[in-house]
Amino acid sequence: MAEAAALLGKPIAERIRSRILAEVPPGLRPCLAVVVASDDAAVARYAAAKQRTADALGLGFRVETVDPAGGQAALDARIAALSADPGVHGILLELPLAAGLDVEIAIRQLDPLKDVDGLTPHNLGLIAAGREADALLPATPAACIQLAETVADLKGARAVVVGRGRAVGRALAPMLVNRDATVTVCHSRTRDLAAAIAAAAIVFVAAGRPGLVGAAMVRPGQVVVDAGISVVDGRVVGDVDADSVRPIVAALTPVPGGVGGGGGPRREE
């Protein structure tokens, strides 16, 4: 049996990057501020990858590191200050935050018009209402959809989203509904996860749990998009046990090299 086709994000990303600068108004140098309030190794990788991309494009970029020891007040104040700063055009809060910091409270300080990861209730609400054209769309769910669409028609397809985190699942599910997919959302309390996955033609995994989905959960012909990114023993790995799944399914995103680290799903318990 032939191995799964690799769904690679790099060619799509290169096409997007090639048109970014052409869309920037003359005289403006957009600046993205990335807020890091964690010592998580994966979070550091996300920020560094964004830094490299911004530098390559000649765009402004700032890493705003907040010491978790300063508590919620320090994080909230930094986000509020960036929201009010006219020199900052976009803000991205890297997840997960350090233990003891509340992402819901932090997001309240974020200007929805600078919310480039689509985390605020304003942008999530527009997406859920079917008004994506008026929203700032989160990059990782958008990447998941673009990759799936290279090999599958979402209209009418049965899709399962494994993970309900704010960074991916909360936006991905309604974005799939907006494209006429029939969507099932699974999470840490789902009974018989394997049955839910088996019923789907397209599987999106974004739970932040390395190796969560293995060979026993998938079937031939499926398209599997792995948006999970974790660092295990110094290696970047996904939520799918790729070695066991690859000989079975029709298409699979590699990690790294597939969806990318656009924020990564927060681990669910």
ABEGO torsion letter per residue (X at the ends): XBBBBBBBAAAAAAAAAAAAAAABBBGBBBBBBBBBBBABAAAAAAAAAAAAAAAAAGBBBBBBBBBAAAEAAAAAAAAAAAAABAABABBBBBOBBBBGBBAAAAAAABBAAABAAGABAAAAAAAAAGBAAABBBBAAAAAAAAAAAAABBABGBBBBBBEABAAAAAAAAAAAAAAGBBBBBBBAABBGAAAAAAABABBBBBAGBBGABBAAABBBGBBBBBABBBBBGGBBBBABBAAAAAAABABBBBOBGBAEBAGEBBBBX
